Amino acid sequence: MPGEPAERLAIADWMTAPATLAVMAALEAAGGEGAARFVGGCVRNMILGKAIDDIDIATQLEPPQTMRALEAAGLRCVPTGLEHGTVTAIVDGKPFEVTTLRRDVATDGRRAVVAFTRDWAEDAQRRDFRLNALYLDLLGGVYDPVGQGLADARAGRIIFVGDPQQRIREDYLRILRFFRFQAWYGRTTADPEGLEACAELKAGLSQLSAERVSKELLKLLAADDPRESLGMMRQTGVLDAVLLGNVGLDQLDRLVEIERDILGAADGELRLAALWPQDAAAAARESDRLRLSKAQRERLAAAVSPEPRIAADLATIPARRIVYRLGAAAFSDRVKLAWAAQPSDASPEPWLALLAEARTWSPPRFPLTGADAAGAGFAAGPAMGAALRAAEAWWIEQDFQPDRVALIGRLSSQTPP
């Protein structure tokens, strides 16, 4: 990368960690000094003083050279995306995504055909936002080939590299990324040119796979406060292009308030449920359309089901019955959504008490088995199952207090067929 860095930052611990140095040393041994730089989120977050999760590296080496360099250094590498120039190095169980500098040859709004380059400025021109087109060397030098990337990061401006419409037509997912980055990092009014481009090109979202859309949407919803971004998505028609039906924001708005002001944790999946009607069948259909994982589908369907009803005046014993039936996690989700459906001046105390009950009370295990029913004279089959269910229902009604001896007595009092 020609020229001096735009700025030098203090070297951070993650840059000098043995695993990081091992990868960078392997790449520079093969390509020379300056053949590899940190790029993307780790650079942006370092500038903003935020935690570093993933470490991405850009290199002038082409993928086969990258793999040979890593293997020569005794490092494990996985060809995770060779056609796009990406190899993942794994050191001490930690992944490092290493991608060759590239330029777009052809794009169709979903994927790109790329050519590799040694030109850092060319690589920067194909990135989405200026604050993501920053590169960092091992000495703390920050390079800003497109200009204004450093200033954008510090000011909280989300601005496309070059022409917003061109960037979006290269990959329509960048529409959702614009709103997601605005929610996570934006501290100024959304860029009008970028916002207009998102509105004009929103029909392109239909070309994307449901998996890519849902992944990006959940990341957006997991921001500390995504409400302003969601409001802009509604105004531009982007939200309706992503979520079918008449999506309401009132319950989501209240849930965000509760999570931020009282609970202290953002839950993107539950916030998605807050956008849907309280209808398990409708949630299942939308989950299928978004191609959510099996675990996500089951969670959201359980969260939005209207029965059994959760209310602030739910007493301890009925609450325990529901926890036993649904599980603590599903019960907690129901409590939060029911709470979010209440006016903002509603007292938080009863809702917090219900959440505490789910957190602190461990549902006991039903003490009886088929062997106990057989000992009471029931033959294996439907009658045995019915007898065990009846005994369990009585045990639940008694607040789980009867012990095994009492339950066997209850079972024995029933007349086997």
C-alpha positions in Angstrom: 0.0 0.0 0.0 1.8 3.1 -1.2 2.2 6.2 1.0 2.1 6.7 4.7 -0.8 5.6 6.9 -3.5 8.2 7.5 -3.0 7.8 11.3 -1.3 5.6 13.8 -3.1 3.9 16.6 -1.7 2.4 19.8 -1.0 -1.3 19.3 -3.7 -3.4 20.9 -3.3 -6.8 22.7 -5.2 -8.7 20.1 -2.7 -7.6 17.5 0.2 -9.0 19.4 -1.4 -12.2 20.5 0.7 -15.3 19.5 -2.0 -16.7 17.2 -2.4 -13.4 15.4 1.3 -12.9 15.0 1.7 -16.5 13.7 -0.8 -15.9 10.9 0.6 -12.4 9.9 4.2 -13.7 10.1 3.4 -16.6 7.7 1.8 -14.3 5.2 4.6 -11.7 5.3 7.2 -14.4 5.0 5.7 -15.4 1.7 4.6 -12.0 0.3 7.0 -9.6 2.0 6.5 -6.9 4.5 3.1 -5.2 4.1 1.6 -8.2 2.2 -1.1 -8.5 4.8 -3.2 -6.1 6.7 -6.1 -6.3 9.2 -9.4 -5.2 7.6 -13.1 -4.6 8.2 -14.8 -4.9 11.6 -11.7 -5.4 13.7 -10.2 -2.2 12.4 -13.5 -0.3 12.7 -14.1 -1.5 16.3 -10.6 -0.7 17.3 -11.0 2.8 16.2 -14.3 3.1 18.1 -12.9 1.4 21.2 -15.3 -1.5 20.9 -14.6 -5.2 21.6 -12.9 -7.2 18.8 -14.7 -10.4 18.0 -13.5 -11.7 14.6 -10.1 -10.9 13.0 -10.2 -10.5 9.2 -7.1 -10.1 7.2 -6.6 -8.9 3.6 -3.5 -10.0 1.7 -1.8 -9.5 -1.7 -1.2 -13.3 -1.8 -3.5 -15.3 -4.0 -5.4 -18.2 -2.4 -3.0 -21.0 -3.4 -0.1 -18.9 -2.1 -1.9 -18.1 1.1 -2.5 -21.8 1.7 1.1 -22.7 1.0 2.3 -19.9 3.3 0.1 -21.0 6.2 1.0 -24.7 5.7 4.7 -23.9 5.5 4.4 -22.2 8.9 2.7 -25.3 10.3 -0.7 -23.6 10.6 -4.0 -25.3 9.8 -6.0 -23.7 6.9 -9.4 -24.4 5.4 -10.4 -23.3 1.8 -13.7 -21.7 2.9 -14.2 -19.6 -0.3 -11.5 -20.0 -2.8 -13.5 -18.6 -5.7 -13.8 -15.3 -3.7 -10.2 -15.5 -2.4 -11.0 -16.6 1.1 -9.0 -19.1 3.2 -9.5 -19.5 7.0 -6.5 -20.0 9.1 -7.1 -21.7 12.5 -4.6 -21.3 15.2 -5.2 -22.5 18.8 -8.8 -23.0 17.8 -9.2 -19.4 16.7 -10.3 -18.7 13.1 -8.7 -15.9 11.0 -10.4 -15.2 7.7 -7.8 -14.3 5.1 -9.0 -12.9 1.8 -7.0 -11.9 -1.2 -7.3 -8.3 -2.5 -9.9 -8.4 -5.3 -12.0 -6.4 -7.7 -15.4 -7.2 -9.1 -15.6 -8.5 -12.7 -19.3 -9.2 -12.8 -22.2 -8.9 -10.3 -25.9 -9.9 -10.3 -27.1 -8.5 -7.1 -26.5 -11.7 -5.2 -23.0 -12.8 -5.9 -19.9 -11.5 -7.6 -17.3 -12.9 -10.0 -14.0 -11.5 -8.8 -10.4 -11.1 -10.1 -7.5 -10.9 -7.7 -5.3 -7.8 -7.5 -2.4 -6.5 -5.5 -3.9 -3.0 -5.4 -5.2 -2.0 -2.0 -7.2 0.9 -3.4 -8.9 -1.4 -5.9 -9.9 -3.7 -3.1 -11.2 -0.8 -1.1 -13.4 0.5 -3.9 -15.5 -2.7 -3.9 -16.3 -2.6 -0.2 -19.7 -1.5 1.0 -19.2 1.5 3.4 -16.3 3.8 3.8 -15.8 3.0 7.5 -15.4 -0.7 6.4 -12.7 0.1 3.8 -9.9 0.7 6.4 -6.7 -1.4 6.7 -4.4 -1.7 9.7 -0.8 -2.9 9.8 1.0 -4.5 12.7 2.5 -1.2 13.7 -0.8 0.4 14.2 -0.9 2.3 10.9 -4.4 2.9 9.5 -4.8 3.2 5.8 -7.9 4.9 4.3 -7.8 4.5 0.5 -11.3 5.8 -0.2 -10.9 8.8 2.1 -13.2 9.7 5.0 -13.4 6.2 6.4 -11.7 7.2 9.6 -13.8 10.3 9.9 -17.0 8.3 9.2 -16.2 5.8 11.9 -15.6 8.4 14.5 -18.6 10.5 13.5 -20.9 7.5 13.2 -21.7 8.1 9.5 -22.7 5.1 7.4 -21.9 6.1 3.8 -21.5 3.9 0.8 -18.2 3.7 -1.0 -18.8 5.6 -4.2 -22.2 5.5 -5.9 -24.8 3.9 -3.5 -26.9 2.5 -6.3 -23.9 0.8 -7.8 -22.9 -0.7 -4.5 -26.4 -2.0 -3.9 -26.8 -3.4 -7.4 -23.6 -5.4 -6.7 -25.3 -7.1 -3.7 -28.8 -6.2 -2.6 -28.1 -7.4 0.9 -26.3 -4.1 1.3 -29.7 -2.5 1.7 -30.2 -4.4 5.0 -26.6 -3.8 5.9 -27.1 -0.1 5.6 -29.9 -0.1 8.1 -28.0 -2.6 10.3 -24.9 -0.5 10.4 -27.0 2.6 11.1 -28.5 0.8 14.1 -25.2 -0.4 15.4 -22.8 2.5 14.6 -24.8 5.4 13.3 -24.7 8.5 15.4 -25.8 11.0 12.8 -28.9 11.3 10.6 -28.9 8.6 8.0 -27.2 9.5 4.7 -30.0 10.8 2.4 -28.3 9.5 -0.8 -27.9 6.1 0.7 -31.4 6.1 2.1 -32.9 7.1 -1.2 -30.9 4.3 -3.0 -32.2 1.7 -0.6 -35.8 2.8 -1.2 -35.5 2.8 -4.9 -33.8 -0.6 -5.2 -35.7 -2.5 -2.4 -37.3 -4.8 -5.0 -33.9 -6.4 -5.4 -34.2 -7.9 -2.0 -36.5 -10.6 -3.5 -33.4 -11.9 -5.4 -31.7 -12.8 -2.1 -31.8 -16.2 -0.4 -34.0 -16.2 2.7 -31.1 -17.4 4.8 -29.1 -14.3 4.0 -32.0 -12.0 4.7 -32.9 -13.5 8.0 -29.3 -13.6 9.2 -28.9 -9.9 8.5 -32.3 -9.0 9.9 -31.5 -10.8 13.2 -28.2 -8.9 13.4 -30.0 -5.6 12.9 -32.6 -6.5 15.6 -29.8 -7.4 18.1 -28.5 -3.8 18.1 -28.9 -2.0 21.4 -31.7 0.2 19.9 -32.8 -0.7 16.3 -36.0 1.3 16.5 -34.9 4.3 14.4 -33.5 2.0 11.7 -36.7 -0.1 11.7 -38.7 3.1 11.4 -36.7 4.1 8.3 -37.2 0.7 6.9 -40.9 1.1 7.3 -40.9 4.5 5.7 -38.9 3.4 2.7 -40.9 0.2 2.2 -37.9 -2.0 2.9 -39.5 -3.6 6.1 -42.6 -4.7 4.1 -40.3 -6.1 1.4 -38.6 -8.3 4.0 -41.5 -9.2 6.4 -44.8 -10.1 4.9 -48.1 -8.9 6.4 -49.0 -5.9 8.5 -45.9 -5.7 10.7 -46.5 -3.6 13.8 -43.7 -1.8 15.7 -45.5 -0.9 18.9 -44.7 -4.2 20.8 -41.1 -4.2 19.5 -40.8 -0.6 20.7 -41.9 -1.5 24.2 -39.7 -4.6 24.3 -36.6 -2.6 23.4 -37.4 -0.2 26.2 -37.8 -3.1 28.7 -34.6 -4.8 27.5 -32.5 -1.6 27.5 -33.9 0.1 30.7 -34.6 -2.9 32.9 -33.3 -6.2 31.7 -30.1 -5.0 30.2 -29.8 -7.5 27.3 -30.9 -7.3 23.7 -32.5 -10.4 22.2 -32.7 -10.2 18.4 -34.8 -13.4 18.0 -37.4 -12.3 20.6 -37.6 -8.9 19.0 -38.4 -10.6 15.7 -41.2 -12.4 17.5 -42.5 -9.0 18.7 -43.0 -7.9 15.1 -45.3 -10.8 14.5 -48.9 -11.4 15.5 -49.4 -13.6 18.6 -50.2 -16.6 16.5 -48.1 -19.7 16.5 -49.3 -20.8 13.0 -48.5 -17.4 11.5 -45.1 -17.5 13.2 -44.4 -20.9 11.8 -45.2 -19.8 8.3 -43.0 -16.7 8.6 -40.2 -18.8 10.1 -40.4 -21.2 7.2 -40.4 -18.4 4.7 -37.3 -16.9 6.3 -35.7 -20.3 6.5 -34.9 -20.0 10.2 -33.2 -22.9 12.0 -35.3 -25.6 13.6 -34.4 -24.3 17.0 -35.3 -20.7 16.1 -38.6 -21.8 14.6 -39.6 -23.8 17.7 -38.6 -21.0 20.0 -40.6 -18.3 18.1 -43.7 -20.4 17.7 -43.7 -21.1 21.4 -43.1 -17.5 22.2 -46.0 -16.1 20.3 -48.6 -18.7 21.1 -51.5 -17.0 23.0 -52.2 -20.0 25.2 -51.7 -20.5 28.1 -52.3 -16.9 28.8 -49.6 -14.9 30.6 -50.7 -11.9 32.7 -49.1 -9.7 35.4 -51.5 -11.1 38.0 -50.5 -14.7 37.4 -50.0 -16.4 40.8 -47.0 -18.5 41.8 -48.6 -21.9 41.6 -50.2 -21.4 38.1 -47.0 -19.9 36.9 -45.1 -23.0 38.0 -47.6 -25.1 36.1 -46.9 -23.2 32.9 -43.1 -23.3 33.5 -43.4 -27.1 33.9 -45.4 -27.4 30.7 -43.4 -25.0 28.5 -40.0 -24.9 30.0 -38.3 -21.9 31.7 -37.0 -20.4 28.4 -40.3 -20.4 26.6 -42.1 -19.1 29.7 -39.7 -16.3 30.0 -40.2 -15.4 26.3 -43.9 -15.3 26.8 -43.6 -13.1 29.9 -41.4 -10.6 28.1 -43.8 -10.4 25.1 -46.8 -10.1 27.3 -45.1 -7.4 29.3 -44.2 -5.6 26.1 -47.9 -5.6 25.1 -48.7 -3.5 28.2 -48.6 0.4 28.4 -45.2 1.9 29.3 -46.5 3.1 32.7 -47.3 -0.5 33.8 -45.4 -1.6 36.9 -42.5 -3.8 36.1 -42.6 -5.6 39.5 -45.0 -8.4 38.7 -43.3 -9.2 35.4 -39.9 -9.3 37.1 -41.3 -11.6 39.7 -42.5 -14.0 37.0 -39.1 -13.9 35.3 -37.5 -14.6 38.7 -39.8 -17.6 39.2 -38.7 -19.1 35.9 -35.0 -18.4 36.7 -35.0 -19.8 40.2 -37.6 -22.5 40.3 -36.4 -25.9 38.9 -39.3 -28.0 37.7 -39.2 -31.4 39.4 -39.1 -34.6 37.4 -42.3 -36.7 37.5 -41.4 -39.6 39.8 -43.4 -42.4 38.2 -42.5 -44.6 35.2 -44.2 -47.3 33.2 -42.8 -49.9 35.7 -44.7 -48.2 38.5 -47.9 -48.4 36.4 -47.2 -52.1 35.6 -46.8 -52.7 39.3 -50.2 -51.2 39.9 -51.7 -53.7 37.5 -51.8 -51.8 34.2 -50.8 -53.5 31.1 -48.6 -51.7 28.6 -50.7 -49.7 26.2 -53.1 -46.7 26.0 -54.7 -47.4 29.4 -51.3 -47.3 31.1 -50.4 -44.0 29.4 -53.8 -42.5 30.4 -53.3 -43.5 34.0 -49.8 -42.0 34.2 -51.1 -38.8 32.6 -53.9 -38.6 35.1 -51.5 -39.1 38.0 -49.2 -36.5 36.6 -52.1 -34.0 36.3 -53.1 -34.6 39.9 -49.4 -34.1 41.0 -49.2 -30.8 39.1 -52.5 -29.6 40.6 -51.0 -30.3 44.0 -48.1 -28.0 43.2 -45.8 -31.0 42.7 -45.8 -31.8 46.4 -47.0 -35.5 46.5 -44.0 -37.8 46.6 -43.5 -41.1 44.8 -45.3 -43.1 47.5 -48.4 -40.9 47.3 -48.4 -41.0 43.5 -48.2 -44.8 43.5 -51.2 -44.8 45.8 -53.0 -42.5 43.5 -52.2 -44.7 40.6 -53.3 -47.9 42.4 -56.6 -46.3 43.3 -57.5 -46.3 39.6 -59.1 -49.5 38.3 -57.1 -51.2 35.6 -59.2 -52.4 32.7 
